[in-house]
Amino acid sequence: MGLRALSAVVVRVRTFGPARRHPRDDGMVTLEAAFAVLSLTAVVVLLSSLFVVLAAQLRVNDAARVAARAEAVGGQDSVGLALASAPQAQVDIERADGTVIVAVRQEVTFPFVGLSPLEVHSTARVIDETSDLLGSP
């Protein structure tokens, strides 16, 4: 095998190697990276929004529980205690049939543009310990 035949084999092997870049493929990696960054950003925004709503719901649950307990034993500022747990919340207290029912609502606004606010709410119901229905010992 001469030098000429050997060079023909080497040239032939190189043409079957890795795919050659076409001029039309320029910028495809940039476009794919942009889509990946956009998708990751959307996931981060949705997850952080979920955590904002979850934290607000936990605050509202705690506010309703604390206010209902304080109202049931009497003598404490139950609305003030609820607002300490969930600032800027709306607190409704109702007494009926020997129970205290406290409903707390709060509007949750998101730090991201384009997401509309949500309202989270919680209701707590406890036995009214100051009620005449319990009787005296």
HELIX and SHEET records of a PDB file:
HELIX    1   1 LEU A    3  THR A   15  1                                  13    
HELIX    2   2 PRO A   23  ASP A   25  5                                   3    
HELIX    3   3 MET A   28  VAL A   73  1                                  46    
HELIX    4   4 SER A   78  SER A   85  1                                   8    
HELIX    5   5 ASP A  132  LEU A  134  5                                   3    
SHEET    1   A 3 GLN A  90  ALA A  96  0                                        
SHEET    2   A 3 THR A  99  VAL A 108 -1                                        
SHEET    3   A 3 LEU A 118  ILE A 127 -1                                        
END                                                                             
